[in-house]
Amino acid sequence: VLGPEHPYTLQTMNNLAVTLRAQGDLQGARKIHEEELGICRRVMGPDHPDTLISMNEVAVTSAAQGDLAGARKLYEEMLPIKRRVLGPDHPSTLVSMNNLANTLEAQGDLAGARKLQEETLPIRRRVLGPEHPGTITSMNNLAEILRRQGALAGERELQQETLAIQRRVAGPEH
């Protein structure tokens, strides 16, 4: 009724693909996500927020399939667009920064991952606050990279700070 390019149709495609991914059908999910992304790029353009969401979904599914190179390519394409369109402090931009850093780390590019996490963390602290779950996630991610690089003093300091926040926010027995 609405047609294959209607925003509701595209949203339904996305919802189905997310469900397939959650059920473990990564190949089916990726196929639908990529089809949706192609339509979004053609109909809405590369800078449209729905296109960016679609790109992110393909990247997440690619990473889940073990295609880290494919996920990285999409994150690297998406991040400058998000910074320009949504702004460098937008929560979605920060999530993409974190996702790219995680992908770099998974590929063994610890220096690149650390640089991006060190850029992300202060923005999350400023925008979201020091006790926000997203900020705590960035703290933990950076601490893990520091540990893997052998920067144990920095890792320890960050983990101690994270623990103090978690005890204060969630309680000592959480």
C-alpha positions in Angstrom: 0.0 0.0 0.0 2.7 2.5 1.0 5.3 1.3 -1.5 8.9 0.0 -1.1 10.4 3.4 -0.5 8.0 4.8 2.1 9.6 5.6 5.4 7.2 3.3 7.2 8.2 0.4 4.9 11.9 1.2 5.5 11.3 1.2 9.3 9.5 -2.1 9.1 12.5 -3.5 7.1 14.8 -2.3 9.8 12.7 -3.7 12.6 12.6 -7.1 10.8 16.3 -7.1 10.3 17.0 -6.2 14.0 14.7 -9.1 15.0 16.5 -11.5 12.7 19.9 -10.4 14.1 18.5 -10.9 17.7 17.5 -14.4 16.6 20.9 -15.2 15.2 20.1 -14.9 11.5 22.9 -12.5 10.8 23.0 -13.3 7.1 19.2 -12.6 6.7 19.5 -9.5 8.8 22.4 -8.1 6.8 20.7 -8.7 3.5 17.6 -6.7 4.6 19.7 -4.0 6.3 21.8 -3.5 3.1 18.7 -3.4 1.0 17.2 -0.8 3.3 20.5 1.2 3.3 20.5 1.3 -0.5 17.0 2.7 -0.6 17.7 5.2 2.1 20.8 6.5 0.3 19.0 6.8 -3.0 15.7 8.3 -1.7 16.8 10.3 1.3 20.4 11.0 0.6 23.6 10.1 2.5 23.1 12.8 5.2 19.6 11.9 6.2 19.3 10.7 9.9 17.5 7.6 8.7 20.3 6.8 6.3 22.8 7.2 9.2 20.7 4.8 11.3 20.6 2.3 8.5 24.4 2.6 8.0 24.9 1.9 11.7 22.6 -1.2 11.6 24.6 -2.6 8.7 27.9 -1.9 10.6 26.6 -3.6 13.8 25.4 -6.6 11.8 28.7 -6.8 9.9 30.7 -6.7 13.1 28.4 -9.4 14.6 29.3 -11.6 11.5 33.0 -11.0 12.1 33.3 -8.6 9.2 35.3 -6.0 11.1 36.7 -4.5 8.0 33.2 -3.9 6.6 32.0 -2.5 9.9 35.0 -0.2 10.2 34.5 1.1 6.6 30.9 2.0 7.5 31.8 3.6 10.8 34.6 5.6 9.2 32.2 6.8 6.5 29.4 7.6 8.9 31.3 9.4 11.6 32.3 12.5 9.7 28.7 12.8 8.4 27.3 12.6 11.9 29.8 15.1 13.2 28.7 17.5 10.4 25.0 16.8 10.4 24.2 16.1 14.1 27.2 17.8 15.7 30.3 16.5 17.5 28.5 16.3 20.8 25.3 14.5 19.7 24.7 11.3 21.6 24.5 9.4 18.3 27.8 10.8 17.2 29.4 9.7 20.5 28.0 6.2 20.1 29.5 6.0 16.6 32.9 7.1 18.0 32.7 4.4 20.6 31.6 1.8 18.1 34.5 2.7 15.7 36.9 2.6 18.6 35.7 -0.9 19.6 36.1 -2.0 16.0 39.6 -0.7 15.9 40.4 -2.4 19.1 39.0 -5.7 17.8 41.2 -5.4 14.7 44.2 -4.9 16.9 44.6 -1.1 16.2 45.0 -0.3 19.9 46.7 3.1 19.2 43.8 4.2 16.9 41.2 2.9 19.4 42.9 4.6 22.3 43.0 7.9 20.5 39.3 7.8 19.6 38.3 6.7 23.2 40.5 9.5 24.6 38.5 11.9 22.4 35.1 10.4 23.2 35.4 10.2 27.0 35.8 14.0 27.8 32.9 14.8 25.5 30.7 12.2 27.1 31.7 13.5 30.6 30.8 17.0 29.5 27.6 16.2 27.6 26.2 13.3 29.4 27.7 13.8 32.8 30.3 11.7 34.8 27.7 9.2 36.1 25.9 8.5 32.8 26.1 4.8 31.7 27.5 6.0 28.3 30.3 7.8 30.1 31.0 4.8 32.3 31.1 2.6 29.2 33.7 4.9 27.7 35.7 4.8 30.9 35.7 1.0 30.9 36.5 0.8 27.2 39.5 3.1 27.5 40.7 1.3 30.6 40.6 -2.0 28.7 42.7 -0.5 25.9 45.2 0.9 28.4 45.5 -2.6 30.0 46.0 -4.2 26.6 48.7 -1.6 25.8 50.5 -2.3 29.2 49.6 1.2 30.5 48.6 -0.3 33.8 48.9 2.8 36.0 46.5 4.7 33.7 44.2 1.7 33.6 44.2 1.3 37.4 43.4 5.0 37.9 40.5 4.9 35.4 39.2 1.7 36.9 39.3 3.1 40.5 37.4 6.2 39.3 34.8 4.0 37.6 34.4 1.8 40.7 33.9 4.8 42.9 31.2 6.1 40.5 29.5 2.7 40.3 29.5 2.3 44.1 28.0 5.8 44.5 25.4 5.4 41.7 24.4 1.7 41.8 25.4 0.9 45.4 28.2 -1.3 46.8 26.3 -4.5 46.3 25.1 -4.0 42.7 
